[in-house]
Each structure stands twice: as structure tokens, then as C-alpha cells.
Amino acid sequence: MPSYLIKKCEKTNKILYMEYEFNGYEFSPKIKDNKSQIKVNHITLINPSMIEKTLMLKLKKSFKKAVGAALVVISDDDSGDGEINLALDEVRKLAGIIINRYHKFLKQTVEKEYLTRLALIEKELMMKQFVREQMLMMNQDLTEEKTRSR
């Protein structure tokens, strides 16, 4: 897909289109305003500081969402297998995005910090799932013993 650099000529007030191939972070913007005359389907950021700021905003938002879902499940004693699995999937999805998409753009320390936090949350969720399975097995054994004795 070709990328374009858009420049405006100050003297004539015309927009010039110049075709280039850029290496950078590519994404599709979520545009809510349909009134503008220029339609943007795809953006490529090539400025490293702009890429980092954009990714950090996206990462913080996704991280907050994943951590929020995990904390609800961890703190709730009545959470079921489905809720635990959804929170686990959310955490694993974010870790995969960081490793596969953001790896070449993020600083190594930032990437390592987020992956470490996500690994800790994943371990907590897995422990919650293990404890829940053990409790269900114990309850099942107790009910089987009660029905056998009658």
C-alpha cells in the first residue's frame, strides 16, 4: 500500500501529494467526524518520539483494561471459569501485542516492565483458576461420599 506525504504550499494554498514508502508504525485511525474533506484510512508514523507517545497511550489504555478485568476476577470469590478465562485471554492478548507489534518501537526497559507486570497478573489468575478447580473437586468428592453413605 503506498504511503503519502501531504504538504501544503504556502503561496498558492494548494495541497501537494508526494508518494513515498516509509518505515514506521502503521495503524488505522478511528475517525468519529465524517465532515472532513480528507478521508484517512491508514497512518504511518515515522518520528520515533511520536511513535513512542502514541504507543504508550495505546498501551496504557489496554493495560488498564486488562488489569481492571483481572482485578475484578481476582478479588471476587464467586468468579467462574468463564470470567477467569476471559481475564487470562485479555492479559495474554496484550502480552502478545507487545511482543509482536510493539517490540521494535518500544524501549526495551518499557517492554520488559509491562511484560513482567502482565506475567505476574497471569500467574495470579492461573493460581485463582487452580484454587477454584481444587475447591470444585473437593466439593464433588464430598457430595459423592454423602450419596454413597445413604
C-alpha positions, -999 to 999 in steps of 0.1 A, spaced: 0 0 0 16 33 -10 21 60 17 17 97 10 34 127 25 9 156 24 23 192 22 6 224 17 21 251 -5 20 283 15 20 307 -15 -7 290 -36 -26 273 -8 -27 240 -27 -21 206 -13 7 186 -29 8 148 -28 41 130 -29 43 93 -29 68 76 -6 75 43 11 80 49 49 92 25 75 74 32 108 45 24 129 13 19 109 -23 20 122 -58 28 111 -73 58 129 -108 57 144 -123 88 130 -156 99 145 -161 131 124 -173 124 89 -175 161 79 -139 165 69 -130 165 32 -99 143 35 -106 107 44 -78 89 62 -78 51 62 -42 44 72 -15 64 90 23 57 92 42 74 119 80 78 112 90 102 140 104 80 169 91 103 197 57 104 181 56 67 177 66 62 214 40 86 226 12 70 205 22 35 216 24 45 252 -11 59 251 -25 28 234 -5 6 258 -17 24 290 -53 22 279 -51 -16 270 -31 -23 302 -56 -5 324 -84 -25 307 -67 -59 312 -56 -51 348 -91 -39 357 -107 -71 344 -81 -92 362 -85 -74 395 -123 -79 394 -118 -116 389 -91 -119 415 -110 -100 442 -143 -117 435 -147 -151 453 -177 -161 432 -160 -156 398 -165 -185 374 -142 -203 350 -155 -182 321 -146 -149 338 -112 -162 348 -105 -174 312 -117 -140 298 -93 -121 321 -65 -145 312 -72 -141 275 -71 -103 279 -38 -104 296 -23 -129 272 -36 -109 242 -20 -77 255 14 -95 261 12 -109 225 5 -74 211 35 -60 230 58 -88 218 46 -90 182 36 -55 172 52 -30 196 86 -48 201 106 -28 175 92 6 185 92 4 224 122 9 245 134 -24 259 130 -13 295 94 -3 290 86 -35 271 102 -56 299 84 -37 326 49 -42 311 56 -79 302 68 -85 338 36 -69 352 15 -89 328 33 -122 338 26 -115 375 -11 -109 368 -13 -140 346 2 -161 375 -23 -147 399 -52 -156 375 -38 -191 369 -35 -196 407 -71 -184 412 -82 -209 385 -62 -237 401 -77 -230 436 -112 -229 421 -107 -262 403 -93 -278 436 -123 -265 455 -147 -279 429 -130 -313 431 -132 -313 469 -169 -304 468 -175 -331 443 -157 -357 464 -178 -346 495 -211 -349 476 -201 -384 463 -192 -395 498 -226 -383 511 -245 -400 484 -226 -433 489 -233 -435 526 -270 -433 522 
